[in-house]
Amino acid sequence: MNVTPLHDKVVIKAASKDETTASGIILPSSGDKERPEQGEVVAIGPGRMLDSGSRAPMSVSVGQKVLFKKYAPDEIKMDKEEYLVVSDGDVLAVLN
């Protein structure tokens, strides 16, 4: 993927909702159209422009697993992959 988000935008690859049973059977999420709420950060913008002319630092970095607002993301498709774009303020937490 070759995308550079602008301002305070964060590009996220949504986490798969596939579930594995105790016996090891993978149950795909193909029938479930629930909006994702977590994923991995793949790109970040330079930060929001402040009144002083400087930029506010981003609160996340590439590679972090994050939790974000359910209805905040815009969906984009690049190279047959789906990504989500959210504002830095819509990221609720970093998952460890």
Beta strands, then each sheet from edge to edge (+ up, - down):
strand 1: 9-14
strand 2: 19-20
strand 3: 26-27
strand 4: 38-44
strand 5: 65-68
strand 6: 74-78
strand 7: 81-87
strand 8: 91-95
sheet 1: 6+ 7- 1+ 4- 5+ 8-
sheet 2: 2+ 3-
end
